Amino acid sequence: MPAAPDGFRVAAAEAAAGAGGVPVDLVGVPMGVLIGGSPGSGESSGQGGRAPDRRVSAELLRFGSGTCQVVLPEWRPAIAVSVPTEQLQRSTGLGPEELRSARLSVVINPEAVHDRELGLRDWQAEIPAARGRRRGRRQLR
């Protein structure tokens, strides 16, 4: 294989030769690393070797007229995921004010690498119980 000016063909030929000149099949070898990713154990995997979908908490970061931003701390705590506001309201049955104070949860694919692979579905909302106010003040003596 002739050497390319950038040396890529030479490097590819050396990699294909492998250690000690033994040929190595590069097809199917992962060429990248997912930062923060870890290989899952085969025992906990569902059908097709994929971990089963899981319900996780969702924190509403921003409520907008068209899109809401939520964070899924159990998936990626530093990434905000966009969710259509209409979908969130329709799924939970809550209005804007109720959504702002609700504890949200959603079913996701925990092995998703990108937010578009999450498969967000089955949104649920729990409205925290309002703390009761005392009807009167206790007088200090």
Secondary structure as UniProt FT lines:
FT   TURN            5..6
FT   HELIX           8..17
FT   HELIX           19..21
FT   TURN            27..28
FT   TURN            35..36
FT   HELIX           42..44
FT   HELIX           47..49
FT   STRAND          54..62
FT   STRAND          67..72
FT   TURN            73..75
FT   STRAND          76..84
FT   HELIX           85..92
FT   HELIX           96..101
FT   STRAND          103..108
FT   TURN            110..111
FT   HELIX           115..117
FT   STRAND          121..126
//
